[in-house]
Amino acid sequence: QVQLQESGPGVVKPSETLSLICTVSGDSISTYYWNWMRLPPGKGLEWIGSIYDKRDTSYNPSLNGRITISIDTSRNQFSLNLNSVTAADSAVYYCARLHYYDAGDGFDIWGQGTLVTVSS
Amino acid sequence: EIVLTQSPATLSLSPGERATLSCRASQSVSSSLAWYQQKPGQSPRLLIYGASNRATGIPARFSGSGSGTDFTLTISSLEPEDFAVYYCQQRSNWPTFGPGTKVEVK
């Protein structure tokens, strides 16, 4: 059974860097696209970015180049760095797997989510 | 950016009733559309991919239809555990989600 688990600090100061790790168990991290999403309070879901096998990354253009996603295959983990955070970056952050089916694709496995608050 | 709009924002229904949720894309996404269910305090759950295909373990009362810019999620007969927020999501350029439809108990 594939499981994802987010970890990282619950509070980040304004202008600093938000860093989260997603640990993947039950599957190899080398065989799927791995994603970060977030859910700000009172708002809808937002895709942050994805990574595949170290070299293939894709980011949400609306986050203005503040994102870095990397992968550690030896630990079966991938990570998110979001720099220059403001209060608008406060959200529940999720990691998720993108699964390709014959007739489409979807984010089929999600972590439980971790709440990050930007506050001094 | 492809913008998804969902209607209605809130749907008030009773158990056993039929729920019809709409998702409209600002430009064609072909059949690259998925639906998710999210309950308070839980992660989203994939229901439908490719506009009309149920994900593993999803009951048959959930069905999806549509292509291009107009999509529908139908719950044929609401069970108590179906009251939740439902999001549509496309992945034609980069993934975007709709704002959600809350299905609440009438």
Interface residues (C-beta under 8 A of the other chain):
Chain A: N35 K43 G44 L45 E46 W47 S58 N60 P61 S62 Y94 H99 Y101 A103 G104 D105 G106 F107 D108 W110 G111 Q112 G113
Chain B: E1 S31 S32 L33 A34 Y36 S43 P44 R45 L46 I48 Y49 G50 A51 N53 A55 T56 Y87 Q89 R91 W94 P95 T96 F97 G98 P99 G100
